[in-house]
Amino acid sequence: MSVKAYIMINVKSGTEDEVCAKVLKFSEVEEAAAIYGEFDLILKVKAKDMNHLDKLIVDKLRGIPDILLTATMLIAKEYR
C-alpha cells in the first residue's frame, strides 16, 4: 500500500527555486511549491511504503546541501 505525505522544508536563503528544480526530478515528488511562513517549501510525495519514504527523506532530500530541515506529515485520508 502506498504512503502519501506532505514534506515541509527549510532551505538556505535564495535557493528555493534551485531546490524545487532538484526535488521535482525525484519520481516520488508529485508537487512542489514555495510557501511563506515557518517553512520555505512544501512537497506532496508518494512512496510505495514507509521504507521507501524513509529513503526519500534521509538519502535523497537530506542529501541536498541547501536543505536545512524537513518536517513530514503523513496523509491519513484524502478528500476530493
PyMOL commands that set and color helices and strands:
alter all, ss='L'
color gray80, all
select helices_A, chain A and resi 16-23+50-61
alter helices_A, ss='H'
color red, helices_A
select strands_A, chain A and resi 3-11+29-34+41-47+67-74
alter strands_A, ss='S'
color yellow, strands_A
deselect
rebuild
show_as cartoon
